[in-house]
Amino acid sequence: MKKIRIIIAAALAMSLTACSFFNKDNSIENDIEASSQEAVNEYSCQVSLEGGSGRATVESPAKVVVEGDNKTVRLVWSSSNYDYMVVDGKHYDNEAVPGKNSVFTIPFDSYDEAFTVIGDTTAMSTPHEIEYLITVYSPSKGVLIGQSVPLESEEKSSEDEAVVLGDLKYIDSLKLQYATQFTVDYYEDEAGNNFSFITIGSEGTKQYFLYGNGSSKVVGLSSNITTLESVDKTYLISTSVMDLVSSIDGLNYVRLSGTDSKDWYIDEAKKKMKQGDILYAGKYSAPDYELLLTEGCNFAIENTMIYHKPSVKEKLESLGIPVMVEYSSYEKSPLGRLEWIKLYGVLYNRLDKANEVFEAQVDRVGKVESKTNTGLKVAVFSITSNGQVVVRRPGDYISTMVEMASGKYVPANLKNTDDNVISTVKITMEDFYMQASDADILIYNSTIQGEVSSIQELVARAEILGDFKAVKDNKVYCLEKSYFQRTGDVAELIEDINNILVDENEPLSFIYHIED
């Protein structure tokens, strides 16, 4: 991976601050206490953001103004869709010009303490207020590992591009083809011990993890880096991860699960839970803390749902259980989601197997993509109990699979979905009819209201479906609900869709034909 930054070494970190003071002529002052006698002081402070879907970020460092006992921070958001913020019941309007990233200057009481900010976003079909936690770090804090200093030129030699982390020497990075939401950088110490530095999230890195292979502890790491010394008793809450870990023969590292055995469609996971090798330790929002401690849990893998229950994450960490929040759902490419298998290969010392599984899938997908595009329209949908239609968002990994399988995904024209991380969108039946009534193939998604076994059963849910071209042509299929736990089977679904489109009558893995 090409390096365009140098991470500040621990020794250098001791001489810098996360919140730099600027005097009136904008020069940096060393004596913050002396300069604090000014009536108005400005700082450039590190800021962290938690909550929401986990996708939004704020620029860090941010401008902080202190006037007497009053402190304000200027937050520049990663989106232009915020129209107001609420702090302690008071509204603050967006200061940015239309089309630019939203900017708010808001008050805060204390450094180094998270405070609640409610942001109203217009990115979805209707405005939504979302709760976030903001922390502004104080002048006394050292530079966070991960703060970068840009190089004078991006065109540097491999020696200039090396990254220094404490006393560790940068060696190489994990090669990634599609994934954008994590990186793994390899380091070694003077004794030749190897370490992996794992970064989760794209812009404005969300999490840091350092994984040592039984080596001695590294001295000089910033407090915002979580050191993983052992992960052999993992509490696995994210269901999308189980299949990937299973496919690399890594389930021996999983001791606890956030899903009960009866709810698993992954045979190996179900088997191990029935044998007692994996124990049910409660869902993500209500873990069995006593069981986690009794079993010596030493690592937890969550998905972004945990941000709806930040107190649970905090409790796990307070008990000494490191928490990693995986961001595979933010990957735009289906193969990007799959490439997270390499991260679990690194964590569980199964990288060779992970590369083998990944490359096999990539090869199969490539063979399908090399075929001529059929131009046939495919709609993937379901119907709620109140008659609304739930479709996959254009650009979602399922709709992308349709395109990779030589089809054309519909409906393609949906409002306010570009900045929405949610994979599904609810629309009216009328809107669905306008864009998908001429679809050549209908695929019913069974995860919401269950599977359907006949055309008659499907039309009973919405009579207007009887007028759809695919229904009349007997080209209606159902996607099994088990598929959404089978994250390693990217090629299988793409092959299924392609087989349907070209009428090859090949056996299907996750889709079945619905007949009268």
C-alpha positions as CSV (number, residue, x, y, z in Angstrom):
1,M,0.0,0.0,0.0
2,K,1.5,3.3,-1.0
3,K,2.3,5.5,2.0
4,I,1.8,9.2,1.8
5,R,2.1,10.0,5.5
6,I,4.4,9.5,8.5
7,I,2.8,8.5,11.8
8,I,4.5,10.4,14.5
9,A,6.8,8.3,16.7
10,A,6.2,8.1,20.5
11,A,9.3,10.2,21.2
12,L,8.0,13.0,19.0
13,A,4.5,12.7,20.4
14,M,5.9,13.7,23.8
15,S,7.0,17.1,22.4
16,L,3.7,18.0,20.6
17,T,0.2,18.6,21.7
18,A,-3.2,17.5,20.3
19,C,-4.5,21.0,20.8
20,S,-2.1,23.7,19.5
21,F,-2.4,27.3,20.6
22,F,-2.2,30.1,18.1
23,N,-1.6,33.7,19.0
24,K,-2.8,36.7,17.1
25,D,-0.3,36.4,14.3
26,N,-1.0,32.7,14.0
27,S,2.3,31.5,15.3
28,I,2.5,28.4,17.6
29,E,3.2,29.2,21.3
30,N,4.9,26.7,23.7
31,D,3.6,28.3,26.9
32,I,-0.1,27.7,26.8
33,E,-0.6,28.9,30.4
34,A,1.0,32.2,29.8
35,S,-1.0,32.9,26.6
36,S,-4.2,32.0,28.3
37,Q,-4.2,35.5,29.8
38,E,-5.4,36.8,26.4
39,A,-9.1,37.8,26.4
40,V,-9.8,35.5,23.4
41,N,-7.7,32.4,22.7
42,E,-7.8,30.1,19.6
43,Y,-6.8,26.5,19.5
44,S,-6.6,23.7,16.9
45,C,-7.9,20.7,18.8
46,Q,-8.3,17.0,18.0
47,V,-12.0,16.0,17.9
48,S,-13.6,12.6,17.9
49,L,-17.2,11.6,16.9
50,E,-19.2,8.6,17.9
51,G,-22.8,7.5,17.2
52,G,-25.2,7.5,14.3
53,S,-24.5,4.9,11.6
54,G,-20.8,5.4,12.0
55,R,-20.4,6.8,8.5
56,A,-20.4,10.6,9.3
57,T,-17.1,12.2,10.3
58,V,-16.0,15.6,11.4
59,E,-12.7,17.3,10.5
60,S,-10.0,16.9,13.1
61,P,-8.3,19.0,14.3
62,A,-11.0,21.6,14.7
63,K,-10.9,25.3,15.6
64,V,-11.7,26.0,19.3
65,V,-12.2,29.5,20.7
66,V,-12.0,30.2,24.4
67,E,-13.3,33.4,25.9
68,G,-13.3,33.4,29.6
69,D,-15.4,30.4,30.7
70,N,-17.0,30.0,27.3
71,K,-15.7,27.5,24.8
72,T,-16.9,26.8,21.2
73,V,-15.7,24.3,18.6
74,R,-16.2,24.7,14.9
75,L,-17.3,21.4,13.4
76,V,-16.9,20.7,9.7
77,W,-18.9,17.6,8.8
78,S,-18.2,15.1,6.0
79,S,-21.7,15.7,4.5
80,S,-23.6,18.7,3.2
81,N,-26.9,17.3,4.4
82,Y,-27.0,18.6,8.0
83,D,-29.3,21.7,8.3
84,Y,-29.1,22.2,12.1
85,M,-27.6,20.9,15.3
86,V,-29.0,20.9,18.8
87,V,-26.9,21.2,21.9
88,D,-28.6,21.3,25.3
89,G,-31.9,22.1,23.7
90,K,-30.6,25.1,21.6
91,H,-30.6,25.0,17.8
92,Y,-27.5,26.0,15.8
93,D,-27.9,26.6,12.0
94,N,-25.6,25.5,9.2
95,E,-23.0,28.2,8.5
96,A,-21.8,26.7,5.2
97,V,-22.9,28.0,1.7
98,P,-25.3,25.6,-0.2
99,G,-23.5,22.6,-1.6
100,K,-20.6,22.7,0.8
101,N,-20.0,20.4,3.8
102,S,-22.1,21.5,6.8
103,V,-20.4,23.7,9.4
104,F,-21.6,24.4,12.9
105,T,-20.0,26.4,15.7
106,I,-21.3,25.0,19.0
107,P,-20.5,25.4,22.7
108,F,-19.0,22.7,24.9
109,D,-18.3,22.7,28.7
110,S,-15.3,20.4,29.2
111,Y,-12.3,19.1,27.3
112,D,-11.8,15.3,27.1
113,E,-15.5,14.6,28.0
114,A,-18.0,13.4,25.4
115,F,-21.1,15.6,25.1
116,T,-24.3,15.0,23.1
117,V,-25.1,16.7,19.8
118,I,-28.2,16.1,17.8
119,G,-27.9,16.6,14.1
120,D,-30.7,16.9,11.6
121,T,-29.9,15.3,8.3
122,T,-31.8,15.7,5.1
123,A,-30.0,12.8,3.3
124,M,-33.0,10.5,3.6
125,S,-36.4,10.8,2.2
126,T,-37.5,12.7,5.2
127,P,-35.4,14.7,7.7
128,H,-34.0,12.7,10.6
129,E,-32.5,13.8,13.9
130,I,-29.5,11.6,14.8
131,E,-27.7,11.6,18.1
132,Y,-23.9,11.9,18.2
133,L,-21.2,12.1,20.9
134,I,-18.5,14.7,20.4
135,T,-15.2,14.9,22.4
136,V,-12.9,17.8,22.1
137,Y,-9.4,17.0,23.4
138,S,-7.6,19.3,25.7
139,P,-4.2,21.1,25.3
140,S,-2.6,18.7,27.8
141,K,-3.2,15.6,25.6
142,G,-0.3,14.3,23.5
143,V,-0.5,13.7,19.8
144,L,-2.7,10.7,19.0
145,I,-1.0,7.9,17.1
146,G,-2.6,8.1,13.7
147,Q,-2.3,11.9,13.4
148,S,-0.4,12.4,10.2
149,V,2.1,14.9,8.9
150,P,1.8,15.2,5.1
151,L,5.0,14.6,3.2
152,E,6.4,17.4,1.0
153,S,5.6,15.3,-2.1
154,E,3.5,12.3,-2.7
155,E,6.2,11.0,-5.1
156,K,8.5,9.5,-2.5
157,S,10.8,6.6,-2.4
158,S,9.9,3.5,-0.5
159,E,12.3,4.6,2.3
160,D,10.6,8.0,2.6
161,E,7.2,6.4,2.7
162,A,7.9,4.1,5.7
163,V,5.7,4.6,8.7
164,V,7.1,4.8,12.2
165,L,4.9,3.6,15.1
166,G,6.7,4.0,18.4
167,D,9.9,2.1,18.1
168,L,8.5,-0.3,15.5
169,K,9.7,-0.3,11.9
170,Y,7.3,-0.4,9.0
171,I,7.8,-3.5,6.8
172,D,4.8,-3.8,4.4
173,S,1.1,-3.6,4.0
174,L,-1.6,-6.2,3.3
175,K,-2.5,-6.1,-0.4
176,L,-6.2,-5.2,-1.0
177,Q,-7.9,-5.2,-4.3
178,Y,-11.4,-4.0,-3.5
179,A,-11.9,-3.2,0.2
180,T,-11.6,0.4,1.2
181,Q,-12.8,0.3,4.9
182,F,-9.7,-1.3,6.5
183,T,-6.0,-1.5,6.1
184,V,-3.3,-3.7,7.7
185,D,0.2,-2.5,8.0
186,Y,3.0,-4.8,9.1
187,Y,5.8,-3.8,11.6
188,E,8.6,-5.4,13.5
189,D,10.6,-4.5,16.5
190,E,14.4,-4.6,17.0
191,A,14.2,-8.2,18.1
192,G,12.4,-9.2,14.9
193,N,9.0,-9.7,16.4
194,N,6.2,-9.0,14.0
195,F,3.0,-6.9,14.5
196,S,0.0,-5.9,12.5
197,F,-1.5,-2.4,12.7
198,I,-5.1,-2.6,11.8
199,T,-7.1,0.5,10.8
200,I,-10.9,0.4,10.6
201,G,-12.8,3.0,8.5
202,S,-11.8,5.1,5.5
203,E,-11.6,8.9,6.0
204,G,-11.0,10.0,9.5
205,T,-10.0,6.6,10.8
206,K,-12.6,5.2,13.3
207,Q,-10.6,2.6,15.2
208,Y,-7.0,1.5,15.7
209,F,-5.8,-2.0,16.7
210,L,-2.4,-3.4,17.2
211,Y,-2.1,-7.2,17.0
212,G,1.0,-8.9,18.4
213,N,1.8,-12.5,17.7
214,G,2.7,-13.4,21.3
215,S,5.6,-10.8,21.3
216,S,6.4,-8.6,24.3
217,K,4.4,-5.4,24.7
218,V,5.3,-2.4,22.6
219,V,6.3,0.7,24.6
220,G,5.2,4.2,23.7
221,L,1.8,3.5,22.1
222,S,-0.9,6.2,22.3
223,S,-3.8,5.4,24.6
224,N,-6.2,5.4,21.6
225,I,-4.7,2.2,20.3
226,T,-6.2,-1.0,21.5
227,T,-3.6,-3.8,21.9
228,L,-4.8,-7.3,21.1
229,E,-2.6,-9.8,22.8
230,S,-4.9,-12.8,22.2
231,V,-8.2,-13.3,20.4
232,D,-8.7,-17.0,21.0
233,K,-12.0,-16.5,23.0
234,T,-13.8,-14.1,20.6
235,Y,-17.4,-12.9,21.3
236,L,-18.7,-12.8,17.7
237,I,-21.8,-10.5,17.5
238,S,-21.7,-9.5,13.8
239,T,-23.5,-12.3,11.9
240,S,-21.8,-11.3,8.6
241,V,-18.4,-12.3,10.0
242,M,-19.3,-15.9,11.1
243,D,-19.3,-17.3,7.5
244,L,-16.0,-15.7,6.7
245,V,-14.3,-17.0,9.8
246,S,-15.9,-20.4,9.2
247,S,-14.6,-20.6,5.6
248,I,-11.0,-20.1,6.8
249,D,-11.3,-22.7,9.5
250,G,-11.1,-20.1,12.2
251,L,-14.1,-21.0,14.4
252,N,-11.8,-22.5,17.0
253,Y,-11.0,-18.9,18.0
254,V,-14.7,-18.1,18.5
255,R,-16.0,-19.0,22.0
256,L,-19.1,-16.9,22.3
257,S,-21.8,-15.9,19.8
258,G,-24.4,-13.1,19.7
259,T,-26.8,-15.3,17.8
260,D,-28.4,-18.5,19.2
261,S,-27.9,-21.8,17.4
262,K,-31.5,-22.0,16.2
263,D,-31.0,-18.7,14.2
264,W,-27.8,-19.7,12.4
265,Y,-27.9,-20.9,8.8
266,I,-24.2,-21.6,8.8
267,D,-23.9,-25.4,9.4
268,E,-20.5,-25.3,11.1
269,A,-21.5,-22.5,13.5
270,K,-24.8,-24.4,14.4
271,K,-22.8,-27.6,14.9
272,K,-20.3,-26.0,17.2
273,M,-23.0,-24.4,19.3
274,K,-24.8,-27.7,19.7
275,Q,-21.6,-29.3,20.8
276,G,-20.9,-26.5,23.3
277,D,-17.8,-25.3,21.6
278,I,-19.5,-21.9,21.0
279,L,-21.8,-20.5,23.7
280,Y,-24.7,-18.1,23.2
281,A,-23.7,-14.9,25.2
282,G,-26.7,-12.7,24.4
283,K,-27.4,-10.3,21.5
284,Y,-25.4,-7.2,20.8
285,S,-27.7,-4.9,22.9
286,A,-27.8,-7.2,25.9
287,P,-24.7,-9.3,26.4
288,D,-24.4,-11.8,29.3
289,Y,-21.5,-10.0,30.9
290,E,-21.1,-12.7,33.6
291,L,-20.7,-15.4,31.0
292,L,-18.2,-13.3,29.1
293,L,-16.0,-12.9,32.1
294,T,-16.4,-16.5,33.2
295,E,-15.3,-17.7,29.8
296,G,-12.4,-15.3,29.7
297,C,-13.6,-13.4,26.6
298,N,-10.7,-11.5,25.2
299,F,-12.1,-9.9,22.0
300,A,-15.5,-8.8,20.6
301,I,-16.4,-8.2,17.0
302,E,-19.5,-6.0,16.5
303,N,-21.1,-4.4,13.5
304,T,-22.2,-0.8,13.4
305,M,-25.5,-1.5,15.2
306,I,-23.5,-1.2,18.4
307,Y,-23.5,2.6,17.9
308,H,-27.2,2.5,18.8
309,K,-26.1,1.0,22.2
310,P,-22.8,2.9,22.9
311,S,-23.1,2.0,26.6
312,V,-22.7,-1.7,25.8
313,K,-19.5,-1.0,23.9
314,E,-18.2,1.1,26.8
315,K,-19.2,-1.7,29.3
316,L,-17.3,-4.4,27.4
317,E,-14.2,-2.2,27.2
318,S,-14.4,-1.4,30.9
319,L,-14.4,-5.1,31.6
320,G,-11.1,-5.4,29.6
321,I,-12.7,-6.8,26.5
322,P,-11.4,-5.0,23.3
323,V,-14.1,-4.2,20.8
324,M,-13.7,-4.0,17.1
325,V,-16.5,-2.6,15.0
326,E,-16.4,-4.0,11.5
327,Y,-17.4,-1.7,8.6
328,S,-17.9,-4.2,5.8
329,S,-21.4,-2.9,5.1
330,Y,-19.9,0.3,3.9
331,E,-18.0,-1.4,1.1
332,K,-19.5,-0.5,-2.3
333,S,-18.2,-3.6,-4.1
334,P,-19.5,-7.1,-3.2
335,L,-15.9,-8.3,-3.5
336,G,-14.9,-5.4,-1.1
337,R,-17.2,-6.9,1.5
338,L,-15.8,-10.3,0.9
339,E,-12.2,-9.1,1.1
340,W,-12.7,-8.5,4.8
341,I,-12.0,-12.2,5.0
342,K,-8.3,-11.2,4.8
343,L,-8.6,-9.2,8.0
344,Y,-9.9,-12.2,9.9
345,G,-7.1,-14.2,8.3
346,V,-4.7,-11.8,9.9
347,L,-6.5,-11.8,13.3
348,Y,-6.8,-15.6,13.4
349,N,-3.5,-16.5,11.7
350,R,-5.3,-17.9,8.7
351,L,-4.2,-15.4,6.0
352,D,-3.1,-18.0,3.5
353,K,-6.5,-19.7,3.6
354,A,-8.3,-16.4,3.4
355,N,-6.3,-15.4,0.3
356,E,-7.1,-18.8,-1.2
357,V,-10.9,-18.5,-0.6
358,F,-10.9,-14.9,-1.8
359,E,-9.0,-15.5,-5.0
360,A,-11.3,-18.5,-5.9
361,Q,-14.3,-16.2,-5.5
362,V,-12.8,-13.4,-7.6
363,D,-11.9,-15.9,-10.4
364,R,-15.5,-17.2,-10.5
365,V,-17.0,-13.7,-10.5
366,G,-14.6,-12.7,-13.3
367,K,-15.8,-15.5,-15.5
368,V,-19.4,-14.3,-15.2
369,E,-18.5,-10.7,-15.7
370,S,-16.7,-11.6,-19.0
371,K,-20.0,-12.7,-20.5
372,T,-22.0,-10.5,-22.7
373,N,-24.4,-8.2,-20.9
374,T,-28.0,-9.3,-21.4
375,G,-29.6,-5.9,-20.8
376,L,-32.5,-7.7,-19.0
377,K,-34.1,-5.8,-16.1
378,V,-34.0,-7.4,-12.6
379,A,-35.9,-6.2,-9.6
380,V,-35.1,-7.4,-6.0
381,F,-37.8,-6.6,-3.6
382,S,-40.1,-7.6,-0.7
383,I,-43.5,-6.4,0.6
384,T,-44.1,-5.3,4.2
385,S,-47.2,-6.1,6.1
386,N,-48.6,-2.6,5.4
387,G,-48.2,-2.9,1.7
388,Q,-45.0,-0.9,1.2
389,V,-42.3,-2.2,-1.1
390,V,-38.7,-2.6,0.1
391,V,-36.1,-2.5,-2.6
392,R,-32.3,-2.6,-2.6
393,R,-30.7,0.8,-3.0
394,P,-29.0,1.3,-6.3
395,G,-25.3,0.8,-5.6
396,D,-26.0,-1.6,-2.8
397,Y,-24.0,-4.8,-2.9
398,I,-27.1,-6.9,-4.0
399,S,-28.0,-4.5,-6.8
400,T,-24.4,-4.4,-7.8
401,M,-24.4,-8.2,-8.0
402,V,-27.3,-8.0,-10.5
403,E,-25.1,-5.7,-12.7
404,M,-22.1,-8.0,-12.4
405,A,-24.3,-11.0,-13.4
406,S,-25.0,-9.2,-16.8
407,G,-28.4,-7.7,-15.7
408,K,-29.8,-4.2,-15.3
409,Y,-31.0,-3.4,-11.8
410,V,-34.4,-1.7,-11.3
411,P,-35.7,0.5,-9.8
412,A,-32.7,2.7,-10.6
413,N,-34.2,6.1,-9.9
414,L,-34.6,6.6,-6.2
415,K,-34.4,9.9,-4.5
416,N,-32.1,10.8,-1.6
417,T,-30.1,7.5,-1.5
418,D,-26.6,8.6,-2.5
419,D,-25.5,9.5,1.1
420,N,-27.7,6.9,2.8
421,V,-25.8,3.9,4.2
422,I,-29.0,1.9,4.6
423,S,-29.1,-0.9,2.0
424,T,-32.8,-0.9,1.6
425,V,-35.4,1.7,0.7
426,K,-39.1,1.7,1.2
427,I,-41.2,3.0,-1.7
428,T,-44.9,2.9,-2.5
429,M,-46.3,0.1,-4.7
430,E,-47.2,2.8,-7.3
431,D,-43.6,3.9,-7.5
432,F,-42.5,0.3,-7.8
433,Y,-45.0,-0.4,-10.5
434,M,-43.8,2.7,-12.5
435,Q,-40.2,1.5,-12.6
436,A,-40.3,-2.3,-12.3
437,S,-43.6,-3.4,-14.0
438,D,-41.6,-4.2,-17.2
439,A,-38.8,-6.0,-15.4
440,D,-37.8,-9.2,-17.0
441,I,-37.0,-10.9,-13.7
442,L,-38.5,-10.5,-10.3
443,I,-36.5,-11.8,-7.3
444,Y,-38.4,-11.7,-4.0
445,N,-36.3,-11.1,-0.9
446,S,-37.6,-13.4,1.8
447,T,-35.7,-11.8,4.8
448,I,-38.5,-9.4,5.8
449,Q,-41.8,-11.3,5.5
450,G,-40.6,-14.8,4.8
451,E,-40.3,-16.9,1.7
452,V,-43.1,-17.4,-0.8
453,S,-43.8,-20.7,-2.5
454,S,-46.1,-19.7,-5.4
455,I,-47.2,-16.9,-7.7
456,Q,-50.6,-17.0,-6.1
457,E,-49.2,-16.4,-2.7
458,L,-47.1,-13.5,-3.9
459,V,-49.9,-11.8,-5.8
460,A,-52.1,-12.2,-2.7
461,R,-49.7,-9.8,-0.9
462,A,-50.2,-7.2,-3.7
463,E,-52.7,-7.8,-6.5
464,I,-51.1,-5.3,-8.8
465,L,-48.1,-7.7,-9.1
466,G,-50.3,-9.7,-11.4
467,D,-49.8,-7.0,-14.1
468,F,-46.0,-7.2,-14.0
469,K,-44.3,-8.6,-17.1
470,A,-42.2,-11.1,-15.1
471,V,-45.3,-12.5,-13.4
472,K,-47.0,-13.0,-16.7
473,D,-43.9,-14.6,-18.2
474,N,-43.4,-16.9,-15.2
475,K,-40.0,-15.3,-14.4
476,V,-40.4,-14.9,-10.6
477,Y,-37.8,-16.2,-8.1
478,C,-37.3,-16.1,-4.4
479,L,-34.0,-15.4,-2.6
480,E,-33.6,-17.7,0.4
481,K,-33.3,-15.8,3.7
482,S,-30.3,-17.9,4.6
483,Y,-28.2,-16.0,2.0
484,F,-27.7,-12.9,4.2
485,Q,-25.5,-14.9,6.6
486,R,-23.5,-16.5,3.7
487,T,-21.3,-13.5,3.1
488,G,-18.5,-15.7,1.7
489,D,-20.7,-16.9,-1.2
490,V,-20.5,-13.8,-3.5
491,A,-19.8,-15.8,-6.7
492,E,-22.7,-18.2,-6.0
493,L,-25.4,-15.6,-6.0
494,I,-23.9,-13.8,-9.1
495,E,-23.8,-17.1,-10.9
496,D,-27.4,-17.8,-9.8
497,I,-28.6,-14.5,-11.3
498,N,-26.7,-15.0,-14.5
499,N,-28.0,-18.6,-14.9
500,I,-31.6,-17.1,-14.6
501,L,-30.8,-14.4,-17.1
502,V,-29.3,-16.7,-19.8
503,D,-31.7,-19.6,-19.2
504,E,-28.9,-22.2,-18.6
505,N,-31.0,-24.3,-16.3
506,E,-28.0,-24.8,-14.0
507,P,-28.6,-25.8,-10.4
508,L,-29.2,-22.7,-8.3
509,S,-27.6,-22.2,-4.9
510,F,-29.7,-19.5,-3.1
511,I,-32.5,-18.7,-5.5
512,Y,-35.5,-20.8,-6.4
513,H,-38.2,-20.5,-9.0
514,I,-41.7,-19.6,-7.9
515,E,-44.4,-21.3,-10.0
516,D,-48.2,-21.2,-10.0
